[in-house]
Amino acid sequence: MKPKKLVLLTILFCIQFATVSEVVRAREVDDLQSFCSKFPFNSECKGYKATVPVSLDTRPGKKAKCLFSGDEKGKSCKVDVTNEQVKFYLEIGKGLDALEGEKNTKEVIIPMKTIKSFSYSEKKKIDVGAVLAFGVWGLLAKRKRSTIAIRYQEEAEAPQKQVVFVTGRKNGRKIRPQLELQTGLVADIFDVN
């Protein structure tokens, strides 16, 4: 009886290990990142280059909605303008357990010397939240927004690319002069109210 139980337990253990292994293999990168951050010595994480996920809230810069040329829809992001570059931090993937349900971010850097031109505009937009909360009176609450479009060229022979981001008017009015000072360009200005 003992050899049969031992064989049966060995088979069950192997099946269970194989099932767990297949589940981990089927996970997406975000899930694998979360899994490997919890169990770094698991054999499935061998050779996996773990990067520490960083949420958007912990990144520096001003909150915005960003749309890069070639993307279908805008993403929540932050914009950080320094003397040498403009850094964009974009949310990617799904919420991670390691970040308590928040999404990881990736960094996109545009050096100042690659910026060819940029435009700036301001508009008032109806605050949908205020309309839902206060009804008709909510129509009086309008959010003031700035839209900035940066056209840049990474290499001399490469086509120009563009990033458009929308942020609060106060942030936009701080970012515009920073860009003008660092690039030596003057913004094309549209629809300023």
LINZIKA-V431555 format. One record per pair of residues at least 24 apart in sequence whose ideal C-beta (glycine too) atoms are under 8 Angstrom apart, sorted by the first residue. I is the first residue (numbers start at 1). GAP is how many residues later the second one is. Records with the same first field share a line. If there is no record, write none. Layout:
I: GAP / GAP
This chain:
28: 65 / 66
29: 64
30: 63 / 64 / 66 / 74
31: 63
33: 63 / 65 / 71
34: 62 / 63 / 64
37: 61
38: 59 / 60
53: 43 / 45 / 46 / 51 / 52
54: 45 / 50 / 51
55: 44 / 47 / 48 / 49 / 50
56: 33 / 35 / 46 / 47 / 49
57: 45
59: 30 / 46
60: 27
61: 26 / 28
62: 105 / 106 / 109 / 112 / 113
63: 104 / 105 / 108
64: 101 / 102 / 103 / 107
65: 100 / 101 / 102
66: 24 / 97 / 98 / 99
67: 96 / 97 / 98
68: 40 / 93 / 94 / 95
69: 92 / 93 / 94
70: 91
74: 92
77: 88
79: 86 / 88 / 92 / 96
81: 94 / 97 / 98 / 101
83: 29 / 99
84: 27 / 28 / 98
85: 24 / 25 / 26 / 27
86: 24 / 26 / 29 / 64 / 93
88: 75 / 77
108: 55
110: 40 / 42 / 53
112: 70 / 71
114: 38 / 39 / 40
115: 35 / 36 / 37 / 64 / 68 / 70
116: 35 / 36 / 37 / 44
117: 34 / 68 / 71
118: 30 / 31 / 32 / 33 / 61 / 65 / 67 / 69 / 70
119: 29 / 30 / 68 / 69 / 70 / 71
120: 26 / 27 / 28 / 52 / 56 / 67 / 68 / 69 / 70 / 72
121: 25 / 26 / 68 / 69 / 70 / 71
122: 24 / 25 / 47 / 50 / 69 / 70 / 71
123: 24 / 68 / 70
124: 69
143: 25
144: 24 / 25
145: 24 / 27
146: 25 / 26 / 27 / 29 / 30
147: 25
148: 24 / 27 / 28 / 31 / 39
150: 29
